[in-house]
Amino acid sequence: MADVVAAISMSHAPGILGWPETAAADVRARMFHAIELTAGYLDRARPDVVVAFLDDHFENIYRNLSPTFAIGVADAHRGPPDYFLQALRLERPLSVPSNRRLAQAILEHTVHAGFDVARMGEIEYGNNLIAPWVLIRPQNDIPVVPIFINAYNPPLPTMARAFDFGLAVRAVIDAAPESLRVAFLATGGLSHWPPIWLEHVEYDPSLRPFVERMKRYQHEGRAYLQEDPTLMIDLGACEQQMARVMQRPLINPVWDRTFLAAVERGDDAFVRSLSYAEIEAQAGFGGHEVLNWAAGMGAMRAARATILNYEPVPEWICGMGFAIYGEP
């Protein structure tokens, strides 16, 4: 029988790898202390496999075909894509081992439990996994099963549905016949307004050229990068420009802290009740990545979490949260 030995929820803003020096030194120090605590917590837990709730930033899933839930079933997965290496200041992609048998079991069980889950083969990670992974497990020696939740192509699942999906994934772990030590990892959020194209968003004129490039990428996929190879390299500059020119705040610390407090006290009623409209208005269209946190909370059956750190980082246009289910 498998045992759940750890669970982590944390933000995955690309700036934490690609342009960390833009954040204030004291802010960086507090965040990286939380990362050190998280890495130590994971190391002491000694998991055999990590089940990761992620969202796809158009590395694999585009607007022409966007499942609500999807699971990568393969012996290993790669990331980041070559075109994203420079933006994340990495020299080469990682080959992250996986557990094909467990991935297939999760896929079969969740489909039979009534969730519409797509099967993916080998996928490519972006900052969704790679940014946290190289910080909390640079050894890259634990298999990871990637589970994707649609956070960017409306209609999105509700927070309640994501929570219930996490419960269903936990049921697979509890019923696993083999002896496995399992950790959950949920990444994304918190509040942020990333420079992606959405038909209902009106951007500052200075940002529109980049957003139009993103629109083509989101619709056409990787083939567009042959025409525009610097798109992801320019992402960081655009985010920093957004922080300067947007008239509204691009982070909502009040909302972020309210959400983290609910996670800390295991308030599944609050998390499940959060609506698309509320998250969009209060946490931005990047804030929907808290769907991953809801799934992680479901997988942990709304256990109380320990909040290690929260920092609003305008230079990365992201509220950065770090939580574990246990003691640091």
N, C-alpha and C positions, 0 to 999 in steps of 0.2 A: 504494500500500500504506500502511496506517495504521501509525503509530509510537506506542508507549506512552512518554510523556515524563515522567510523574510518577505517584505514588500516595501517598495520605494515609489514615491511619486516626486517628480522634479521637472522643472522647466528645461526646454531644449533650445533656447534662442541661439542662433548661429554666432552671434557676437561673442559668446563666451569662449569660443575657439578662434573665430576669425578676426575680431577686433576688440579683445578684452581690455587693452590699455586705454580705450576711450572712456571706460567707467572710472569713477573716482577710486583712488587707492584704498580708502577705508571700506568702501562698498565691496571691492574685489576681495579684500582680505576676509570679510565676513562670509562672503559666498564660498570662497575656496576653503574656508574652515568647515563649512557645512558639507562641502563635497568630500573633504578628508574624513569627516565623521561617517558619511554615507559609505565611502569605500571601505572603511574599517568594519562597519556593520555588515556589509555584504561579505567581506572576507571571513568574518567570524561565523556567518551563517552556513558557509560551505555548501551552497546549492549545487546540484548536479545539472540544473537547467534553469533558465530564466524565461518566463512567459511575459512578453512585452506588449502592452497596449499602446499603439502608436497611431499617428495620422500620417498620411502621405502628402508630401509637398510637391506633387506632380513629378516625382521621380519614376513612378510606375503607373499611376492612375491619373487619367486626364478626363476632361469634361465630356468627352464622347462616350465614355464607359466608366461609371463610377459606382461601385457597389457600396452598400451601407456598411457591411462588415466583410472582411477578407482575411485569409490566413495563408501565409507562405509555407508551402510544404516542400522541403528540400533538405539536403544534407548540410548545406551551408548557404549563406547569403553574403553579398558583397556590398561595400559602400565606403565612402560616398562615390557617386559616379565621377569619372575623370574630370568632367566639366566643373565639378564643385570642389575639387581638391584645393585649388588656390584660394578660394573664398574661405575655406575652413583651415587654411594654413597646414595642410597635411601633405606629406610627400607622396603617399601612395594609398590606394584603397585597402581596406581590411577585408579579409575573408573571415567572416564571423561564423563559427560552427553552429549548427542547429540540431534539432532532434526530430527527424522526419516522422518517426512512429508516433510521438506525442502530438505533433502538429496534425497528423491525419486523424488521430483519436479526437482531438478537440473539434476539428472540422465536422466529423461524422456526428458526434454527440450534439453539437449546437444546431446543426441542420435538423436533426431528428427532434430536437427540443422546440422547433418552430422558428428558429432564426434563419434569415436568408443570408447565408454566408457564401462568398465566392472562394473558390480554390485558386490560389496563385502558385506558380512554381517558384523558381529561384528569383528573388527580388533584389533591388538595390536600395540600400538605406541612404537617407540623407542625414541632415542634422537631427532628425527625429530620434534615431538611436545613436548615431556616431558621436554627436556632441556629448551626451551623458556618458556613453560607454568608454570613450578614451580617457575620461576624467575619473570615473569610479572603478573601471576595470581595465586599465591599460594593458594588462597581461593578455586580454582577449582569449581567455582559456575556459570560458563557460558557454555551453551552447545556448542560443537564444531562439525562441519560437516567436516570430513576428505576427501580431494580430493587428489589423488596420481597422480603424473606425472613421467613417467619413465625417470630416469636420469642415470641409471647404466647398462642397458642391451641393447646395440645397436641392431637395429637402434633406435635412439631417435627421438622424435618429434623435429621439428625445433623451433627456438625461435619465429618465426612468428606464428607458429601453437599454441604454448603455449599462446602467447599474445591473439590470436583470441579465444582460449578456455576461457581465463579469461573474454573476452568480452561477450561470450555466457553465462557464469555463472552470470555475472552482469545483463544480460537481464532477467534471472529468478528472481533475486531479485527485479528488477524494476517492474516486472509483478505480483509479489506475491500478492494475494488478502488479506492476513492477515496483520495486522499492526505489523511489526517487526523492531527492530533496529539491523542492521547487521554490523559487522566488518569483514574485511578480514585480514588474517595472512598468509604471505608467508615466509617460512623458508628455510635455506640452504646456501651453498656457504660461502665465496666467493672462491677465488683461494685456492685449496688444492689438494694434491695427497695422498689420504688415502690408507692404506694397504689392498686393496681388490685385488682379482684376475681378471685380464683381459688378454686375450690371446695375445695382442699386446704389453704388458708391460714387460720389462726385469728388474728385481729387483736386488739389491745388494745381493750377496750370503748369507750374514748374515740374510737377511729378508725372503729368500725363504721358509724356513720351516714353518713360520707363514702363508705366502701367500698360500702355498699348503693346509694348514688347512682351510683357508678361501675359497679356490676353492671348496673343498668338501662341505662346508656349503652352499655356494651359489648355488650348484647344487642339493645337497641332502636334504636341508632344515633342519628343527629343529631336525629331527631324528638323524642327525650326532652329535648333542650335547650330546647325551647319551654316545657316545664314547669319546667326547672331551668337557667336561663340563666347562673348564676354558677358552675357546676360547675368550669370550668377556671380561673376566677379564684381559687377556693378551693383549687385543687390545691397551690399554693405553701405556703399556711398549713398544709395537712394534712401535707405533706412535712416541714416544720419541726417540727410536732407529733410526727410519728413519730420524728424524731431525739431528741426529749426523752423519750418515754414507752416506746419499745420496749425490752424487756429484753435483746435480743441486739444485737450491733453490726450496723449497717446497711451497713457497708463492710468488705471483707476485704483490706487492703493486702498481706498476704502472698501471697494468691492472685493478686491483680492484678499484683504484681511478677513472680511466677513466669510468668504468662501473657505479660507484656510481654517478659520475657527470652527466651521461646521465639520470639516474633515477631522480636525483634532478631537472633537467631542463625539465623533461617529454619528453625526446627525444625518442619517440617510433620508429622512423625510424632507429636510431642507434641500439637499442636493438633488433628489429626485424631482422636486417641484420646480426647479429652475427651468424657465421656458426659453425657447430660442430667442424670442423678442427681448427678454430681459438681458440675456447674456450679450446679445448683439449691441444693445443700447449701453449697457454698463461696462462690458469688458471687451467690446470690439469684435470684429469678425475673426480675429485670431483667438479670441477668448473661447470660441467653441471647442478648442482643444481640451478644455476641461472635461469633455466627454470621456477622454482617456482616464482622467482621475476618477470619474464616476464609475467606470468599469473596474478600475483597480480597487475602489472602495467596495464595489459589489463582490469582487473576488475575495476580499477580506471580510465579507459579511458585516460591513459597517463597524469594524473594530475601531477603537480609538487610535489615532495616529499621534506621532510626535513631530511637531513643526520645528525643524532645525534652523530655518532662516527664511526671511522674506526681504527682498530689496526691490524697490521700483528703480529700474535702470533706463532712464530716458534715452541714453545713447544707443541702447539696443531695442528701443521702443517696446519694452516688455517688462511685466511684473514677474520677478524671478522667485519661485517658491521651491522649497526643499522639505520633504517630509519622509519619515520612515514609520513603519508599523512595528514599534519596539523601542528599545532603549539604545541610545547612541554609544 
